[in-house]
């Protein structure tokens, strides 16, 4: 694996860690607003992102690369609504998707077939991630600020 691809994979490793950090901040906001189901969903999402980071960690090491850690930026901690939280989550997932596509393009350009194969899992995963957020946003828009509707969504997300 060449240095350009190694650097890009390390960047994504760090971005996956950052994604988990962002989701924990979203979870903390929801928890502070007594939406424990939403908080639980977002904590589980953070754990999933950390799992994604570890996939990159393992792959980089398997390819005789070296994992390097970078500083993280402070996440947004306050939101105006639960809809805003999940809209931010969807936008973040869209950013992750574009980054994964760029990695696939680079791996293809560099003819690194193990990386191409490795990244295919993430291509499929991002379809699921974006669709999950879109579904939650649809439901939140449907209930607006109706307490009972929010409670139903909160309960559903708490079952994750």
C-alpha positions in Angstrom: 0.0 0.0 0.0 1.4 3.4 -1.0 1.8 6.3 1.4 -1.1 8.3 -0.2 -3.6 5.5 0.4 -2.2 4.8 3.8 -2.6 8.5 4.8 -6.2 8.5 3.4 -7.1 5.3 5.4 -5.6 6.8 8.5 -7.7 10.0 8.0 -10.8 7.8 7.7 -9.8 5.9 10.8 -9.6 9.2 12.7 -12.9 10.4 11.1 -14.7 7.3 12.3 -13.5 8.1 15.9 -14.7 11.6 15.4 -18.0 10.4 14.2 -18.4 8.4 17.4 -17.5 11.5 19.4 -20.2 13.6 17.5 -22.8 10.9 18.2 -22.0 10.9 21.9 -22.5 14.7 22.0 -25.9 14.2 20.3 -26.7 11.5 22.8 -25.8 13.8 25.7 -28.1 16.5 24.4 -31.0 14.0 24.1 -30.3 12.6 27.5 -30.3 16.1 29.0 -33.8 16.6 27.4 -35.1 13.3 29.0 -35.2 11.5 25.6 -33.4 8.4 26.9 -34.5 6.3 23.9 -33.0 8.8 21.5 -29.9 9.0 23.7 -29.6 5.2 23.7 -29.9 5.0 19.9 -27.1 7.6 19.5 -24.9 5.9 22.1 -25.3 2.7 20.1 -24.5 4.7 16.9 -21.3 6.0 18.6 -20.3 2.4 19.5 -20.9 1.4 15.9 -18.7 4.2 14.6 -15.9 3.1 17.0 -16.3 -0.4 15.6 -15.9 1.1 12.1 -12.7 2.8 13.3 -11.4 -0.5 14.6 -12.1 -2.1 11.2 -9.8 0.6 9.6 -7.3 0.0 12.5 -7.1 -3.7 11.7 -7.0 -3.3 8.0 -4.1 -0.7 8.1 -2.2 -3.0 10.4 -2.9 -6.1 8.2 -1.5 -4.2 5.3 1.7 -3.4 7.2 0.8 0.2 7.6 1.0 2.3 10.8 -2.1 3.8 12.5 -1.6 7.4 13.5 -3.9 9.3 15.8 -5.0 12.9 15.2 -6.6 15.5 17.4 -10.4 15.8 17.3 -12.5 18.9 16.9 -15.1 19.8 19.5 -18.6 18.6 18.5 -21.7 20.6 18.5 -23.3 20.1 22.0 -26.6 22.0 21.8 -29.5 21.7 19.4 -32.8 23.4 18.9 -34.8 20.3 18.5 -34.6 16.5 18.2 -35.3 16.9 14.5 -32.2 19.1 14.3 -30.1 16.4 16.0 -31.1 13.8 13.4 -30.8 16.1 10.5 -27.2 16.8 11.6 -26.7 13.1 11.9 -27.9 12.5 8.3 -25.7 15.3 7.0 -22.8 13.7 8.8 -23.5 10.3 7.4 -23.7 11.9 3.9 -20.2 13.3 4.5 -19.0 9.8 5.6 -20.5 8.3 2.4 -18.6 10.8 0.2 -15.4 10.1 2.1 -15.8 6.3 1.6 -16.5 6.9 -2.1 -13.3 9.0 -2.4 -11.4 6.2 -0.7 -12.8 3.6 -3.2 -11.7 5.9 -6.0 -8.2 6.3 -4.6 -7.9 2.5 -3.9 -9.0 1.9 -7.5 -6.6 4.4 -8.9 -3.8 2.9 -6.9 -4.9 -0.6 -7.9 -4.9 -1.7 -4.2 -7.3 -4.6 -4.6 -7.4 -5.6 -0.9 -8.4 -2.0 0.0 -11.1 -2.0 -2.7 -12.5 -5.2 -1.3 -12.3 -3.9 2.3 -14.1 -0.7 1.4 -17.1 -2.4 -0.2 -18.5 -3.3 3.2 -18.5 0.4 4.0 -20.2 1.3 0.8 -23.1 -1.0 1.7 -23.1 0.2 5.3 -23.5 3.8 4.3 -26.7 3.0 2.4 -28.1 1.6 5.7 -26.8 4.5 7.8 -28.4 7.2 5.6 -31.7 5.3 5.3 -31.9 4.9 9.1 -31.5 8.6 9.6 -33.9 9.5 6.9 -36.6 7.2 8.5 -36.1 8.9 11.9 -36.3 12.3 10.3 -39.5 11.4 8.5 -41.1 10.3 11.7 -39.9 13.4 13.6 -41.3 15.7 10.9 -44.6 13.8 11.1 -45.1 14.4 14.9 -43.6 17.8 14.9 -43.5 18.8 18.6 -46.4 16.6 19.8 -45.4 15.1 23.0 -47.1 11.7 22.6 -45.5 11.3 19.1 -42.1 12.1 20.4 -42.5 9.6 23.3 -43.4 6.9 20.8 -40.3 7.6 18.7 -38.2 7.8 21.8 -39.5 4.4 22.9 -38.9 2.9 19.4 -35.3 4.2 19.3 -34.7 3.0 22.8 -35.3 -0.6 21.6 -32.2 -0.5 19.4 
